[in-house]
Amino acid sequence: MSKQLSPLEKEFLVKRFLSNPDIKLTEFARANNISDTSLRKWVEIYKNEGIAGFTKGNPEYQILPEGTEETTENYKREIIKLRIENERLKKNYTATENPDGTITYTHLKEKNTQ
């Protein structure tokens, strides 16, 4: 438990934990040799700030290339998300999030063939 993980390793563990809603936090933490408190904190940081939250206060880890502003990268990600959503809507699909966190794609309306 004394080894310090890099931001990418933390992100990997958090994504694995969040993608499997059936496993308990304590079981996942024990299986990956990290403390419950750390994992709980990482999940909160990741949900609020993304991977950039893991690099705050540690100049050793730099996620973005030098000279790239974080806001520019956020805008690019948002544009990509909107393009994907636009294409989905063109094909008459919508994404809805279920209470358990999974996303399902459903038709908006059936096509009128008359």
C-alpha positions as CSV (number, residue, x, y, z in Angstrom):
1,M,0.0,0.0,0.0
2,S,3.0,2.3,0.3
3,K,3.6,2.6,-3.5
4,Q,2.4,5.9,-5.0
5,L,0.4,5.4,-8.2
6,S,0.6,7.7,-11.2
7,P,-2.5,9.6,-12.4
8,L,-3.0,7.2,-15.3
9,E,-2.9,4.2,-12.9
10,K,-5.4,5.9,-10.6
11,E,-7.7,6.7,-13.6
12,F,-7.5,3.0,-14.7
13,L,-8.5,1.7,-11.3
14,V,-11.3,4.2,-10.9
15,K,-12.7,3.4,-14.4
16,R,-12.5,-0.3,-13.7
17,F,-14.3,0.2,-10.4
18,L,-17.0,2.4,-11.9
19,S,-17.6,0.1,-14.8
20,N,-18.5,-2.8,-12.5
21,P,-21.4,-1.7,-10.2
22,D,-21.8,-5.2,-8.8
23,I,-18.5,-5.1,-6.8
24,K,-18.2,-3.4,-3.4
25,L,-15.7,-0.6,-2.9
26,T,-14.0,-2.4,0.0
27,E,-13.6,-5.7,-2.0
28,F,-12.2,-3.8,-5.1
29,A,-9.8,-1.8,-2.9
30,R,-8.5,-5.0,-1.1
31,A,-8.1,-6.9,-4.4
32,N,-6.0,-4.0,-5.9
33,N,-4.0,-3.5,-2.7
34,I,-5.2,0.1,-2.0
35,S,-7.0,1.6,0.9
36,D,-10.8,2.1,0.9
37,T,-10.3,5.8,1.8
38,S,-7.9,6.4,-1.1
39,L,-10.3,4.7,-3.6
40,R,-13.2,6.7,-2.3
41,K,-11.3,9.9,-2.6
42,W,-10.0,9.1,-6.1
43,V,-13.6,8.3,-7.3
44,E,-14.8,11.7,-6.0
45,I,-11.8,13.5,-7.6
46,Y,-12.3,11.7,-10.9
47,K,-16.1,12.5,-11.0
48,N,-15.5,16.2,-10.3
49,E,-12.3,17.0,-12.1
50,G,-11.3,14.1,-14.3
51,I,-7.8,12.9,-14.6
52,A,-6.5,16.4,-14.2
53,G,-7.6,16.3,-10.6
54,F,-4.9,13.6,-9.9
55,T,-2.1,15.8,-11.1
56,K,-2.8,18.9,-9.0
57,G,0.2,19.8,-6.8
58,N,2.5,17.3,-8.5
59,P,4.4,18.9,-11.4
60,E,6.1,15.6,-12.1
61,Y,3.0,14.3,-13.9
62,Q,1.9,16.4,-16.9
63,I,-1.1,15.0,-18.8
64,L,-1.4,17.6,-21.6
65,P,1.5,18.4,-23.9
66,E,3.5,21.5,-23.0
67,G,1.9,24.6,-24.4
68,T,-1.6,23.2,-24.4
69,E,-4.2,24.9,-22.2
70,E,-6.5,22.7,-20.2
71,T,-9.5,24.8,-21.3
72,T,-8.7,24.2,-25.0
73,E,-8.6,20.5,-24.4
74,N,-11.9,20.6,-22.5
75,Y,-13.5,22.5,-25.5
76,K,-12.2,19.9,-27.9
77,R,-13.7,17.0,-25.8
78,E,-17.0,18.8,-25.6
79,I,-17.1,19.3,-29.4
80,I,-16.4,15.6,-29.9
81,K,-19.2,14.7,-27.5
82,L,-21.6,17.0,-29.3
83,R,-20.6,15.6,-32.7
84,I,-21.3,12.1,-31.5
85,E,-24.7,13.2,-30.0
86,N,-25.5,15.0,-33.3
87,E,-24.8,11.9,-35.4
88,R,-26.9,9.7,-33.0
89,L,-29.8,12.1,-33.3
90,K,-29.5,12.2,-37.1
91,K,-30.0,8.4,-37.0
92,N,-33.0,8.9,-34.7
93,Y,-31.4,7.5,-31.5
94,T,-31.2,9.0,-28.1
95,A,-29.0,8.0,-25.2
96,T,-30.7,7.6,-21.8
97,E,-28.9,6.8,-18.5
98,N,-30.5,4.1,-16.4
99,P,-30.6,4.4,-12.6
100,D,-27.8,1.8,-12.3
101,G,-25.5,4.1,-14.5
102,T,-25.7,2.1,-17.7
103,I,-26.5,3.9,-21.0
104,T,-29.1,2.6,-23.4
105,Y,-29.8,3.8,-26.9
106,T,-33.4,4.0,-28.0
107,H,-35.3,5.1,-31.1
108,L,-37.0,8.5,-30.7
109,K,-39.9,7.6,-32.9
110,E,-40.7,4.9,-35.3
111,K,-40.5,6.0,-39.0
112,N,-43.8,6.8,-40.6
113,T,-44.0,4.7,-43.7
114,Q,-47.3,6.1,-45.0
